[in-house]
Amino acid sequence: MKILIYLLLFFSISAVGQRFSSNTGITNFEASVPTLVPVKATNNASKVIFDSITQEIAILVYIIDFEFKIPLMQEHFNENYMDTERYPKAFFQGTIIDNNSIEGMITIKGVSKKIDIPINFRKDETIDLLGTFKIRSEDFNIKVPKLISKKMAEEITISFNYSLKQKN
């Protein structure tokens, strides 16, 4: 509920700042182990809003929007690991620091953790924001059965590529 309230407040910021946004941000994750079937997915519908005056950023990712090449893997991901009926979204709120990192809180499966993410930041007519970071599944109560754990990396690599346009 706090996330929803924050999003509503953040999206209703007055025109004092210069707001940039995207509804088509690309967020990827990979938990592959070499020589086995790739465990990776892409979400092309990440929602991002950034205020260039305050440097605040909010990112909303619907878990169900991650697409796998193997449909059965996608089904297991949503039903068994991420419990998307109960936890349909992941959320990040933070601040861009000196155009080279983002500091803030990431929330996955109802668990929030402070994180610092190195980024590439470029501003022209749009703002391009790219970054990569790693998380551990157990830090977010993502339970992986022992039988499957050998087929997945202990650290999950998350990367993103967002192109934000100025909101009018």
DSSP file with accessible surface (Angstrom, degrees, kcal/mol):
  #  RESIDUE AA STRUCTURE BP1 BP2  ACC     N-H-->O    O-->H-N    N-H-->O    O-->H-N    TCO  KAPPA ALPHA  PHI   PSI    X-CA   Y-CA   Z-CA
    1    1 A M     >        0   0  170      0, 0.0     4,-2.2     0, 0.0     5,-0.2   0.000 360.0 360.0 360.0 -38.6    0.0    0.0    0.0
    2    2 A K  H  >  +     0   0  180      1,-0.2     4,-2.6     2,-0.2     5,-0.2   0.883 360.0  53.2 -61.6 -36.7    2.9    2.4    0.8
    3    3 A I  H  > S+     0   0   44      2,-0.2     4,-2.9     1,-0.2    -1,-0.2   0.928 108.2  49.5 -63.5 -44.7    4.3    1.8   -2.7
    4    4 A L  H  > S+     0   0   80      2,-0.2     4,-2.6     1,-0.2    -2,-0.2   0.932 112.1  47.9 -61.8 -43.4    0.9    2.7   -4.3
    5    5 A I  H  X S+     0   0   86     -4,-2.2     4,-2.6     1,-0.2     5,-0.2   0.936 112.4  49.3 -63.4 -43.8    0.7    5.9   -2.3
    6    6 A Y  H  X S+     0   0   54     -4,-2.6     4,-3.2     1,-0.2     5,-0.2   0.929 111.1  49.6 -62.0 -44.5    4.3    6.9   -3.1
    7    7 A L  H  X S+     0   0   16     -4,-2.9     4,-3.0     2,-0.2     5,-0.2   0.925 110.8  49.5 -60.4 -45.0    3.6    6.2   -6.8
    8    8 A L  H  X S+     0   0  109     -4,-2.6     4,-1.0     1,-0.2    -1,-0.2   0.928 115.0  44.2 -60.8 -43.8    0.5    8.4   -6.8
    9    9 A L  H  < S+     0   0  113     -4,-2.6     3,-0.4    -5,-0.2    -2,-0.2   0.930 114.8  49.0 -65.3 -43.4    2.3   11.2   -5.0
   10   10 A F  H >< S+     0   0    7     -4,-3.2     3,-1.2     1,-0.2    -2,-0.2   0.914 111.6  48.1 -65.1 -41.3    5.3   10.9   -7.3
   11   11 A F  H 3< S+     0   0   76     -4,-3.0    -1,-0.2     1,-0.2    -2,-0.2   0.694 109.8  54.4 -73.7 -15.6    3.2   10.9  -10.5
   12   12 A S  T 3< S+     0   0   83     -4,-1.0    -1,-0.2    -3,-0.4    -2,-0.2   0.261  73.7 139.1-103.4  15.4    1.3   13.9   -9.3
   13   13 A I    <   -     0   0   42     -3,-1.2     6,-0.1    -4,-0.1    -3,-0.1  -0.307  59.5-109.3 -54.9 137.4    4.3   16.1   -8.6
   14   14 A S    >   -     0   0   73      1,-0.1     3,-0.9     2,-0.0    -1,-0.1  -0.087  35.3 -92.0 -66.0 173.3    3.5   19.6   -9.8
   15   15 A A  T 3  S+     0   0   93      1,-0.2    -1,-0.1    -3,-0.1    -2,-0.1   0.288  98.5 105.3 -74.3  14.5    5.1   21.1  -12.9
   16   16 A V  T 3  S+     0   0  120      2,-0.1    -1,-0.2    37,-0.0     2,-0.1   0.930  79.2  46.0 -61.3 -44.7    7.9   22.6  -10.8
   17   17 A G  S <  S-     0   0   10     -3,-0.9     2,-0.8    36,-0.0    34,-0.0  -0.390  94.0-106.3 -92.0 170.8   10.4   20.0  -11.9
   18   18 A Q        -     0   0   83     -2,-0.1    34,-3.0   148,-0.0     2,-0.4  -0.904  41.0-158.0 -97.7 111.4   11.2   18.6  -15.3
   19   19 A R  E     -A   51   0A  44     -2,-0.8   148,-3.5   148,-0.3     2,-0.3  -0.764  12.1-174.1 -97.3 138.1    9.7   15.1  -15.4
   20   20 A F  E     +AB  50 166A   3     30,-2.8    30,-2.9    -2,-0.4     2,-0.3  -0.942  12.6 171.1-124.1 146.7   10.8   12.4  -17.8
   21   21 A S  E     -AB  49 165A  26    144,-2.7   144,-2.6    -2,-0.3     2,-0.3  -0.966  19.5-166.4-152.6 167.8    9.1    9.1  -18.1
   22   22 A S  E     -A   48   0A  10     26,-2.1    26,-2.7    -2,-0.3     3,-0.1  -0.971  14.4-171.5-154.3 143.1    8.8    5.8  -20.1
   23   23 A N  E    S+     0   0A 102     -2,-0.3    24,-0.1    24,-0.2   141,-0.1   0.227  89.6  58.6-111.2   6.9    6.3    3.0  -20.1
   24   24 A T  E     +     0   0A 105    139,-0.2    23,-0.2    21,-0.1    21,-0.1  -0.070  68.8 149.4-128.6  32.5    8.5    0.8  -22.3
   25   25 A G  E     -A   46   0A   1     21,-2.3    21,-2.2    -3,-0.1     2,-0.6  -0.363  43.7-127.4 -67.0 147.8   11.7    0.5  -20.3
   26   26 A I  E     + C   0 161A  58    135,-2.2   135,-2.4    19,-0.2     2,-0.4  -0.879  28.5 177.3-103.4 120.9   13.7   -2.7  -20.8
   27   27 A T  E     -AC  43 160A   8     16,-2.6    16,-2.9    -2,-0.6     2,-0.3  -0.993   6.5-175.7-122.2 127.9   14.6   -4.7  -17.7
   28   28 A N  E     -AC  42 159A  46    131,-3.1   131,-2.1    -2,-0.4     2,-0.3  -0.882   7.2-169.0-118.5 152.8   16.4   -8.0  -18.0
   29   29 A F  E     -AC  41 158A  22     12,-2.1    12,-2.0    -2,-0.3     2,-0.4  -0.991   1.6-172.9-137.9 151.6   17.4  -10.6  -15.5
   30   30 A E  E     +AC  40 157A  86    127,-2.1   127,-2.8    -2,-0.3    10,-0.2  -0.985  19.3 165.5-143.8 132.2   19.7  -13.6  -15.9
   31   31 A A        +     0   0    1      8,-3.4   122,-2.3    -2,-0.4     9,-0.1  -0.199  34.6 150.4-132.6  38.0   20.4  -16.4  -13.4
   32   32 A S        -     0   0   27      7,-0.3   120,-0.1   120,-0.2     5,-0.1  -0.416  37.3-147.8 -77.9 150.3   22.1  -18.8  -15.9
   33   33 A V    >   -     0   0   38    118,-0.5     3,-1.9     4,-0.4    -2,-0.1  -0.950  38.6 -95.8-111.7 134.5   24.8  -21.3  -15.1
   34   34 A P  T 3  S+     0   0  107      0, 0.0     3,-0.1     0, 0.0    -1,-0.0  -0.161 106.2  15.3 -52.3 143.0   27.3  -22.0  -17.8
   35   35 A T  T 3  S+     0   0  147      1,-0.2     2,-0.2    -3,-0.0    -3,-0.0   0.341 109.5  93.4  74.6  -2.1   26.6  -25.0  -20.0
   36   36 A L  S <  S-     0   0   79     -3,-1.9    -1,-0.2     1,-0.1     3,-0.1  -0.628  93.4 -66.3-109.7 176.1   22.9  -25.4  -18.9
   37   37 A V        -     0   0   80     -2,-0.2    -4,-0.4     1,-0.1    -1,-0.1  -0.363  64.9-103.0 -60.1 130.7   19.7  -24.0  -20.3
   38   38 A P        -     0   0   68      0, 0.0     2,-0.8     0, 0.0    -1,-0.1  -0.348  26.2-155.0 -60.8 133.2   19.7  -20.2  -20.0
   39   39 A V        +     0   0   18     -3,-0.1    -8,-3.4   112,-0.1     2,-0.3  -0.885  47.7 121.3-107.9  91.6   17.6  -18.8  -17.2
   40   40 A K  E     -A   30   0A  95     -2,-0.8    29,-0.5   -10,-0.2     2,-0.3  -0.993  33.4-178.7-154.1 155.1   16.9  -15.3  -18.4
   41   41 A A  E     -A   29   0A   4    -12,-2.0   -12,-2.1    -2,-0.3     2,-0.4  -0.977  15.0-139.9-152.9 160.8   13.9  -13.1  -19.2
   42   42 A T  E     -AD  28  67A  47     25,-1.8    25,-2.7    -2,-0.3     2,-0.5  -0.977   2.7-161.1-129.1 139.9   13.1   -9.6  -20.5
   43   43 A N  E     -A   27   0A   0    -16,-2.9   -16,-2.6    -2,-0.4     3,-0.4  -0.984   7.6-179.7-118.7 116.5   10.4   -7.1  -19.5
   44   44 A N  E    S+     0   0A  83     -2,-0.5   -18,-0.1    21,-0.5    -1,-0.1   0.142  73.0  65.2-100.1  16.6    9.7   -4.5  -22.2
   45   45 A A  E     +     0   0A  28    -21,-0.1    17,-0.2    17,-0.1    -1,-0.2   0.023  61.3 147.3-130.0  28.6    7.1   -2.6  -20.2
   46   46 A S  E     -A   25   0A   0    -21,-2.2   -21,-2.3    -3,-0.4     2,-0.5  -0.441  41.5-137.3 -67.5 137.7    8.9   -1.2  -17.2
   47   47 A K  E     + E   0  60A  60     13,-3.0    13,-3.0   -23,-0.2     2,-0.4  -0.867  26.8 177.4-103.3 127.6    7.5    2.1  -16.0
   48   48 A V  E     -AE  22  59A   2    -26,-2.7   -26,-2.1    -2,-0.5     2,-0.4  -0.988  12.2-178.3-133.2 138.5    9.9    4.8  -15.1
   49   49 A I  E     -AE  21  58A   0      9,-2.3     9,-2.4    -2,-0.4     2,-0.4  -0.998   6.9-176.3-136.2 139.0    9.5    8.4  -13.9
   50   50 A F  E     -AE  20  57A   2    -30,-2.9   -30,-2.8    -2,-0.4     2,-0.6  -1.000  17.8-151.8-138.2 132.9   12.4   10.8  -13.2
   51   51 A D  E  >  -A   19   0A   3      5,-2.5     4,-2.1    -2,-0.4     5,-0.5  -0.926   7.8-160.7-105.0 113.7   12.3   14.4  -11.9
   52   52 A S  T  4 S+     0   0   17    -34,-3.0    -1,-0.1    -2,-0.6   -33,-0.1   0.667  87.7  53.2 -73.6 -14.2   15.4   16.2  -13.2
   53   53 A I  T  4 S+     0   0  106    -35,-0.2    -1,-0.2     1,-0.1   -34,-0.0   0.936 122.5  25.7 -82.0 -51.3   15.2   18.9  -10.5
   54   54 A T  T  4 S-     0   0   66      2,-0.1    -2,-0.2     1,-0.0     3,-0.1   0.630  97.7-133.9 -85.7 -14.9   15.1   16.6   -7.4
   55   55 A Q     <  +     0   0   49     -4,-2.1    41,-2.7     1,-0.2     2,-0.2   0.618  53.5 149.9  67.6  16.3   16.9   13.7   -9.2
   56   56 A E  E     - F   0  95A  65     -5,-0.5    -5,-2.5    39,-0.2     2,-0.4  -0.575  24.8-171.1 -80.5 144.1   14.3   11.3   -7.8
   57   57 A I  E     -EF  50  94A   0     37,-2.8    37,-2.5    -2,-0.2     2,-0.4  -0.983  10.9-169.1-136.8 143.6   13.4    8.3   -9.8
   58   58 A A  E     -EF  49  93A   2     -9,-2.4    -9,-2.3    -2,-0.4     2,-0.4  -0.999   4.9-170.3-132.7 136.2   10.7    5.6   -9.4
   59   59 A I  E     -EF  48  92A  13     33,-2.8    33,-2.5    -2,-0.4     2,-0.5  -0.996   2.0-170.2-130.4 129.9   10.6    2.3  -11.4
   60   60 A L  E     -EF  47  91A  12    -13,-3.0   -13,-3.0    -2,-0.4     2,-0.5  -0.985   4.6-176.7-122.8 126.0    7.7   -0.1  -11.4
   61   61 A V  E     - F   0  90A  11     29,-2.8    29,-3.1    -2,-0.5     2,-0.6  -0.981  19.3-144.0-126.7 118.1    8.1   -3.5  -13.0
   62   62 A Y  E >   - F   0  89A  78     -2,-0.5     3,-1.4    27,-0.2    27,-0.3  -0.734  11.7-148.0 -79.6 123.1    5.2   -6.0  -13.3
   63   63 A I  G >  S+     0   0    7     25,-2.1     3,-2.1    -2,-0.6    -1,-0.2   0.876  93.7  62.7 -62.1 -38.1    6.7   -9.4  -12.7
   64   64 A I  G 3  S+     0   0   93     24,-0.6    -1,-0.3     1,-0.3    14,-0.1   0.733  91.9  68.4 -61.4 -20.7    4.2  -11.1  -15.1
   65   65 A D  G <  S+     0   0   57     -3,-1.4   -21,-0.5     2,-0.1     2,-0.4   0.513  71.3 108.6 -81.2  -3.8    5.6   -9.0  -18.0
   66   66 A F    <   -     0   0   14     -3,-2.1     2,-0.5    -4,-0.2   -23,-0.2  -0.622  59.8-153.2 -71.7 130.2    8.9  -10.9  -17.9
   67   67 A E  B     -D   42   0A 125    -25,-2.7   -25,-1.8    -2,-0.4     2,-0.3  -0.924  10.2-166.9-113.7 130.0    9.1  -13.1  -21.0
   68   68 A F        -     0   0   20     -2,-0.5   -27,-0.1   -27,-0.2     6,-0.1  -0.743  28.5-129.0-105.3 157.9   11.1  -16.3  -21.2
   69   69 A K  S    S+     0   0  194    -29,-0.5    -1,-0.1    -2,-0.3   -28,-0.1   0.786 101.8  59.5 -74.3 -26.3   12.0  -18.2  -24.4
   70   70 A I  S >> S-     0   0   73      1,-0.2     4,-1.8     2,-0.0     3,-0.5  -0.903  74.9-155.4-107.5 112.0   10.7  -21.4  -22.7
   71   71 A P  H 3> S+     0   0  101      0, 0.0     4,-2.4     0, 0.0     5,-0.2   0.859  93.5  54.9 -56.1 -38.4    7.0  -21.1  -21.7
   72   72 A L  H 3> S+     0   0   98      1,-0.2     4,-2.5     2,-0.2     5,-0.2   0.895 106.0  52.5 -64.5 -36.1    7.2  -23.7  -18.9
   73   73 A M  H <> S+     0   0   45     -3,-0.5     4,-2.5     1,-0.2    -1,-0.2   0.914 109.0  50.4 -63.6 -40.9   10.1  -21.7  -17.3
   74   74 A Q  H  X S+     0   0   49     -4,-1.8     4,-2.4     2,-0.2     5,-0.2   0.917 109.8  50.5 -63.8 -41.7    7.9  -18.6  -17.4
   75   75 A E  H  X S+     0   0   96     -4,-2.4     4,-2.7     1,-0.2     5,-0.4   0.939 112.6  45.6 -62.6 -47.6    5.1  -20.5  -15.7
   76   76 A H  H  X>S+     0   0   69     -4,-2.5     4,-2.2     1,-0.2     5,-1.5   0.906 111.1  54.4 -62.4 -41.1    7.3  -21.8  -12.9
   77   77 A F  I  <>S+     0   0   23     -4,-2.5     5,-2.8    -5,-0.2     4,-0.5   0.943 115.3  38.2 -57.2 -49.9    8.9  -18.4  -12.5
   78   78 A N  I  <5S+     0   0   11     -4,-2.4     6,-2.3     3,-0.2     7,-0.3   0.903 127.4  32.0 -71.8 -41.6    5.5  -16.7  -11.9
   79   79 A E  I  <5S+     0   0  121     -4,-2.7    -3,-0.2    -5,-0.2    -2,-0.2   0.907 129.7  26.2 -86.2 -43.8    3.8  -19.4   -9.9
   80   80 A N  I  <5S+     0   0   94     -4,-2.2    63,-0.2    -5,-0.4    -3,-0.2   0.839 130.2  24.8 -93.3 -38.3    6.5  -21.1   -7.9
   81   81 A Y  I   <S+     0   0   34     -5,-1.5    62,-0.3    -4,-0.5    -3,-0.2   0.874 130.5  27.6 -98.0 -46.0    9.3  -18.6   -7.4
   82   82 A M  S   <S-     0   0   12     -5,-2.8     5,-0.3    -6,-0.3    -4,-0.2   0.615  80.6-147.0 -97.4 -13.0    7.8  -15.1   -7.6
   83   83 A D    >>  -     0   0   56     -6,-0.3     4,-2.7    -5,-0.1     3,-1.0   0.938  21.1-175.4  46.1  58.1    4.3  -15.8   -6.5
   84   84 A T  T 34 S+     0   0   16     -6,-2.3    -1,-0.1     1,-0.3   -20,-0.1   0.703  73.0  65.0 -65.3 -19.5    3.0  -13.1   -8.8
   85   85 A E  T 34 S+     0   0  187     -7,-0.3    -1,-0.3     1,-0.2    -2,-0.1   0.913 116.5  29.0 -66.4 -38.7   -0.6  -13.4   -7.7
   86   86 A R  T <4 S+     0   0  173     -3,-1.0    -2,-0.2     1,-0.2    -1,-0.2   0.828 136.0  29.5 -87.5 -36.4    0.5  -12.2   -4.2
   87   87 A Y     <  +     0   0   57     -4,-2.7    -1,-0.2    -5,-0.3    22,-0.2  -0.713  68.1 166.0-125.4  79.0    3.5  -10.0   -5.3
   88   88 A P        +     0   0   55      0, 0.0   -25,-2.1     0, 0.0   -24,-0.6   0.653  59.1  36.1 -74.8 -13.7    2.6   -8.7   -8.8
   89   89 A K  E     -F   62   0A  69    -27,-0.3    20,-0.4   -26,-0.1     2,-0.3  -0.957  58.1-145.1-142.1 156.5    5.3   -6.0   -9.0
   90   90 A A  E     -F   61   0A  14    -29,-3.1   -29,-2.8    -2,-0.3     2,-0.4  -0.882  27.0-164.4-111.9 150.7    8.8   -5.0   -8.1
   91   91 A F  E     -FG  60 107A   5     16,-2.2    16,-3.1    -2,-0.3     2,-0.4  -0.990  14.4-170.0-141.9 143.0    9.5   -1.4   -7.3
   92   92 A F  E     +FG  59 106A  12    -33,-2.5   -33,-2.8    -2,-0.4     2,-0.4  -1.000   6.2 178.1-130.8 136.0   12.5    0.8   -6.9
   93   93 A Q  E     +FG  58 105A  63     12,-2.1    12,-2.5    -2,-0.4     2,-0.3  -0.999  28.1 109.4-135.2 133.4   12.6    4.4   -5.5
   94   94 A G  E     -FG  57 104A   9    -37,-2.5   -37,-2.8    -2,-0.4     2,-0.4  -0.933  54.9 -83.4-171.7-161.9   15.7    6.4   -5.2
   95   95 A T  E     -FG  56 103A  53      8,-2.8     8,-2.6    -2,-0.3     2,-0.5  -0.987  29.4-124.7-134.3 137.0   17.9    9.3   -6.2
   96   96 A I  E     - G   0 102A   4    -41,-2.7     2,-0.6    -2,-0.4     6,-0.3  -0.705  28.1-153.0 -81.1 128.4   20.4    9.7   -9.0
   97   97 A I  E >>  - G   0 101A  50      4,-3.4     3,-2.3    -2,-0.5     4,-1.2  -0.921  66.4 -28.9-109.9 118.4   23.7   10.7   -7.6
   98   98 A D  T 34 S-     0   0  136     -2,-0.6    -1,-0.2     1,-0.3     4,-0.1   0.762 105.1 -78.6  50.8  29.8   26.2   12.7   -9.8
   99   99 A N  T 34 S+     0   0   77      2,-0.2    22,-0.5     1,-0.1    -1,-0.3   0.678 125.5  81.6  55.6  19.4   24.8   11.1  -12.9
  100  100 A N  T <4 S+     0   0   93     -3,-2.3    19,-1.8     1,-0.3     2,-0.3   0.442  92.2  21.3-132.1   0.0   26.8    7.9  -12.2
  101  101 A S  E  <  -GH  97 118A  15     -4,-1.2    -4,-3.4    17,-0.3     2,-0.4  -0.986  57.5-138.7-159.2 160.3   24.8    6.0   -9.6
  102  102 A I  E     -GH  96 117A   1     15,-2.1    15,-2.9    -2,-0.3     2,-0.4  -0.992  16.8-166.4-120.7 130.2   21.4    5.5   -8.2
  103  103 A E  E     +GH  95 116A  77     -8,-2.6    -8,-2.8    -2,-0.4     2,-0.3  -0.954  37.3  90.1-114.4 135.3   20.8    5.1   -4.4
  104  104 A G  E     -GH  94 115A  13     11,-2.2    11,-3.0    -2,-0.4     2,-0.4  -0.985  68.3 -55.3 174.3-160.9   17.5    3.8   -3.1
  105  105 A M  E     -GH  93 114A  72    -12,-2.5   -12,-2.1    -2,-0.3     2,-0.4  -0.928  33.1-161.0-115.5 131.5   15.3    1.0   -2.1
  106  106 A I  E     -GH  92 113A  14      7,-2.7     7,-2.5    -2,-0.4     2,-0.5  -0.909   7.2-161.1-108.6 136.9   14.3   -2.0   -4.2
  107  107 A T  E     +GH  91 112A  16    -16,-3.1   -16,-2.2    -2,-0.4     2,-0.4  -0.985  16.1 166.2-123.4 121.2   11.3   -4.0   -3.2
  108  108 A I  E >  S- H   0 111A  12      3,-2.3     3,-2.0    -2,-0.5   -18,-0.1  -0.999  73.2  -6.1-133.8 131.4   10.8   -7.6   -4.6
  109  109 A K  T 3  S-     0   0   27     -2,-0.4    -1,-0.1   -20,-0.4     3,-0.1   0.844 130.3 -56.7  51.8  38.1    8.2  -10.0   -3.1
  110  110 A G  T 3  S+     0   0   56      1,-0.2     2,-0.5   -23,-0.0    -1,-0.3   0.474 113.5 117.1  78.1   2.3    7.4   -7.5   -0.4
  111  111 A V  E <   -H  108   0A  28     -3,-2.0    -3,-2.3    29,-0.2     2,-0.4  -0.897  49.4-157.0-106.9 127.3   11.0   -7.3    0.8
  112  112 A S  E     +H  107   0A  62     -2,-0.5     2,-0.3    -5,-0.2    -5,-0.2  -0.864  12.8 177.8-107.3 138.1   12.9   -4.0    0.6
  113  113 A K  E     -H  106   0A  88     -7,-2.5    -7,-2.7    -2,-0.4     2,-0.2  -0.996  31.1-117.3-136.9 142.5   16.6   -3.6    0.5
  114  114 A K  E     +H  105   0A 150     -2,-0.3     2,-0.3    -9,-0.2    -9,-0.2  -0.575  41.5 178.9 -75.3 140.4   18.9   -0.5    0.2
  115  115 A I  E     -H  104   0A  26    -11,-3.0   -11,-2.2    -2,-0.2     2,-0.5  -0.992  27.2-154.0-146.9 149.1   20.9   -0.7   -3.0
  116  116 A D  E     -H  103   0A  90     -2,-0.3   -13,-0.2   -13,-0.2    -2,-0.0  -0.992  20.1-168.5-124.8 119.7   23.5    1.5   -4.9
  117  117 A I  E     -H  102   0A   5    -15,-2.9   -15,-2.1    -2,-0.5     2,-0.2  -0.937  18.0-135.2-117.3 121.5   23.6    0.9   -8.6
  118  118 A P  E     -H  101   0A  87      0, 0.0    14,-0.7     0, 0.0     2,-0.3  -0.520  36.2-176.0 -69.0 140.9   26.3    2.2  -11.0
  119  119 A I  E     -I  131   0A  12    -19,-1.8     2,-0.5    -2,-0.2    12,-0.2  -0.912  34.1-130.7-136.1 161.9   24.7    3.7  -14.1
  120  120 A N  E     -I  130   0A 117     10,-2.9    10,-2.4    -2,-0.3     2,-0.4  -0.982  33.7-171.6-106.9 125.9   25.4    5.3  -17.4
  121  121 A F  E     +I  129   0A  38    -22,-0.5     2,-0.4    -2,-0.5     8,-0.2  -0.981  10.6 172.7-126.7 125.3   23.4    8.5  -17.7
  122  122 A R  E     -I  128   0A 137      6,-2.4     6,-3.2    -2,-0.4     2,-0.5  -0.997  10.5-164.8-135.5 131.7   23.0   10.5  -20.9
  123  123 A K  E     +I  127   0A  95     -2,-0.4     4,-0.2     4,-0.2     2,-0.1  -0.970  32.9 123.8-122.0 120.9   20.7   13.5  -21.4
  124  124 A D  S    S-     0   0  111      2,-3.2    -2,-0.0    -2,-0.5     0, 0.0  -0.153  94.2 -33.8-128.9-124.3   19.8   15.0  -24.8
  125  125 A E  S    S+     0   0  177     -2,-0.1    41,-0.6    40,-0.0     2,-0.3   0.747 142.3  29.2 -71.9 -26.1   16.3   15.4  -25.9
  126  126 A T  E    S- J   0 165A  34     39,-0.1    -2,-3.2  -106,-0.0     2,-0.5  -0.797  87.4-118.8-120.1 170.2   15.7   12.1  -24.0
  127  127 A I  E     -IJ 123 164A   0     37,-2.4    37,-3.4    -2,-0.3     2,-0.5  -0.967  23.5-159.5-111.0 124.1   17.4   10.7  -20.9
  128  128 A D  E     -IJ 122 163A  24     -6,-3.2    -6,-2.4    -2,-0.5     2,-0.5  -0.925  10.5-176.2-105.0 128.7   19.1    7.4  -21.5
  129  129 A L  E     +IJ 121 162A   0     33,-2.8    33,-3.0    -2,-0.5     2,-0.4  -0.987   5.7 171.2-131.4 118.1   19.7    5.4  -18.3
  130  130 A L  E     +IJ 120 161A  65    -10,-2.4   -10,-2.9    -2,-0.5     2,-0.3  -0.976   8.6 147.1-128.4 145.1   21.6    2.0  -18.3
  131  131 A G  E     -IJ 119 160A   9     29,-1.7    29,-2.4    -2,-0.4     2,-0.3  -0.988  27.0-150.4-167.8 165.7   22.8   -0.1  -15.5
  132  132 A T  E     + J   0 159A  77    -14,-0.7     2,-0.3    -2,-0.3    27,-0.2  -0.994  21.4 160.3-143.6 139.2   23.5   -3.6  -14.2
  133  133 A F  E     - J   0 158A  23     25,-2.7    25,-3.2    -2,-0.3     2,-0.4  -0.951  27.1-125.5-151.4 169.3   23.5   -4.9  -10.6
  134  134 A K  E     - J   0 157A 114     -2,-0.3     2,-0.3    23,-0.2    23,-0.2  -0.926  19.8-179.2-123.2 146.1   23.3   -8.2   -8.8
  135  135 A I  E     - J   0 156A  14     21,-2.1    21,-3.2    -2,-0.4     2,-0.4  -0.906  25.6-123.7-132.2 164.8   20.9   -9.6   -6.2
  136  136 A R  E >   - J   0 155A  72     -2,-0.3     3,-1.0    19,-0.2     4,-0.4  -0.934  16.5-136.3-109.8 134.8   20.7  -12.8   -4.3
  137  137 A S  G > >S+     0   0   14     17,-0.8     5,-2.2    -2,-0.4     3,-1.7   0.884 103.1  57.3 -58.7 -39.7   17.4  -14.7   -4.5
  138  138 A E  G > 5S+     0   0  101      1,-0.3     3,-1.3    16,-0.2    -1,-0.3   0.787  94.5  67.0 -66.0 -23.5   17.4  -15.6   -0.7
  139  139 A D  G < 5S+     0   0   67     -3,-1.0    -1,-0.3     1,-0.3    -2,-0.2   0.706 108.8  38.8 -66.6 -18.1   17.6  -11.8    0.1
  140  140 A F  G < 5S-     0   0    4     -3,-1.7    -1,-0.3    -4,-0.4    -2,-0.2   0.036 119.3-104.1-121.6  26.0   14.1  -11.4   -1.3
  141  141 A N  T < 5 +     0   0   84     -3,-1.3     2,-0.9     1,-0.2    -3,-0.2   0.821  66.7 153.4  56.0  34.3   12.5  -14.7   -0.1
  142  142 A I      < -     0   0   16     -5,-2.2     2,-0.5    -6,-0.1    -1,-0.2  -0.855  33.3-152.6 -93.0 106.5   12.7  -16.3   -3.5
  143  143 A K        -     0   0  145     -2,-0.9    -5,-0.0   -62,-0.3    -6,-0.0  -0.734  12.5-170.5 -89.5 123.9   12.9  -20.0   -2.6
  144  144 A V        -     0   0   36     -2,-0.5     5,-0.1     8,-0.0   -63,-0.0  -0.962  25.8-121.1-114.7 120.4   14.7  -22.2   -5.1
  145  145 A P    >>  -     0   0   69      0, 0.0     4,-2.3     0, 0.0     3,-0.8  -0.239  23.0-117.4 -59.1 148.0   14.4  -26.0   -4.5
  146  146 A K  H 3> S+     0   0  183      1,-0.3     4,-0.8     2,-0.2    -2,-0.0   0.862 114.6  58.7 -55.3 -37.8   17.7  -27.8   -4.0
  147  147 A L  H 34 S+     0   0  143      1,-0.2    -1,-0.3     2,-0.2     3,-0.2   0.885 115.0  35.8 -60.6 -36.1   17.1  -29.8   -7.2
  148  148 A I  H X4 S+     0   0   47     -3,-0.8     3,-2.5     1,-0.2     4,-0.4   0.749  98.1  81.1 -87.8 -26.7   16.9  -26.6   -9.2
  149  149 A S  H >< S+     0   0   47     -4,-2.3     3,-1.1     1,-0.3    -1,-0.2   0.803  86.7  58.2 -57.6 -28.2   19.5  -24.6   -7.4
  150  150 A K  T 3< S+     0   0  170     -4,-0.8    -1,-0.3     1,-0.2    -2,-0.1   0.707 104.2  53.5 -72.5 -17.7   22.3  -26.3   -9.3
  151  151 A K  T <  S+     0   0  112     -3,-2.5  -118,-0.5    -4,-0.1     2,-0.4   0.415 105.5  62.8 -96.3  -0.6   20.8  -25.0  -12.5
  152  152 A M  S <  S-     0   0   33     -3,-1.1  -120,-0.2    -4,-0.4     2,-0.1  -0.967  85.3-112.6-127.2 145.8   20.6  -21.4  -11.4
  153  153 A A        -     0   0   30   -122,-2.3  -120,-0.1    -2,-0.4    -2,-0.1  -0.388  22.4-129.3 -69.6 148.6   23.3  -18.9  -10.5
  154  154 A E  S    S+     0   0  136    -18,-0.1   -17,-0.8     1,-0.1     2,-0.4   0.844  97.3  52.1 -67.5 -34.4   23.5  -17.8   -6.8
  155  155 A E  E    S- J   0 136A  87    -19,-0.2     2,-0.5   -18,-0.1   -19,-0.2  -0.894  79.5-145.0-106.0 135.4   23.5  -14.2   -7.9
  156  156 A I  E     - J   0 135A  15    -21,-3.2   -21,-2.1    -2,-0.4     2,-0.6  -0.855  12.0-143.1 -98.1 126.9   20.9  -12.9  -10.3
  157  157 A T  E     -CJ  30 134A  39   -127,-2.8  -127,-2.1    -2,-0.5     2,-0.5  -0.821  16.5-169.7 -93.0 124.2   22.1  -10.2  -12.7
  158  158 A I  E     +CJ  29 133A  20    -25,-3.2   -25,-2.7    -2,-0.6     2,-0.3  -0.955   6.9 178.3-114.4 129.8   19.6   -7.5  -13.4
  159  159 A S  E     -CJ  28 132A  33   -131,-2.1  -131,-3.1    -2,-0.5     2,-0.3  -0.931   5.2-167.5-127.9 154.8   20.2   -5.0  -16.2
  160  160 A F  E     -CJ  27 131A  11    -29,-2.4   -29,-1.7    -2,-0.3     2,-0.3  -0.985  15.2-170.8-143.5 153.7   18.1   -2.1  -17.5
  161  161 A N  E     +CJ  26 130A  73   -135,-2.4  -135,-2.2    -2,-0.3     2,-0.4  -0.883  18.4 176.8-144.7 104.4   18.0    0.2  -20.4
  162  162 A Y  E     - J   0 129A   6    -33,-3.0   -33,-2.8    -2,-0.3     2,-0.6  -0.949  16.9-166.2-118.1 132.8   15.5    3.1  -20.1
  163  163 A S  E     - J   0 128A  51     -2,-0.4     2,-0.4   -35,-0.2   -35,-0.2  -0.962  19.4-163.0-116.1 109.9   14.9    5.9  -22.6
  164  164 A L  E     - J   0 127A   0    -37,-3.4   -37,-2.4    -2,-0.6     2,-0.3  -0.801   5.7-156.7-101.9 137.3   12.9    8.6  -20.9
  165  165 A K  E     -BJ  21 126A 140   -144,-2.6  -144,-2.7    -2,-0.4   -39,-0.1  -0.820  31.6 -98.1-109.3 150.0   11.0   11.4  -22.7
  166  166 A Q  E     -B   20   0A  96    -41,-0.6     2,-0.3    -2,-0.3  -146,-0.3  -0.402  36.0-133.1 -67.7 134.8   10.0   14.7  -21.1
  167  167 A K              0   0   76   -148,-3.5  -148,-0.3    -2,-0.1    -1,-0.1  -0.708 360.0 360.0 -87.0 141.2    6.5   14.8  -19.9
  168  168 A N              0   0  198     -2,-0.3    -1,-0.0  -150,-0.1  -150,-0.0  -0.602 360.0 360.0 -93.1 360.0    4.4   17.9  -20.8
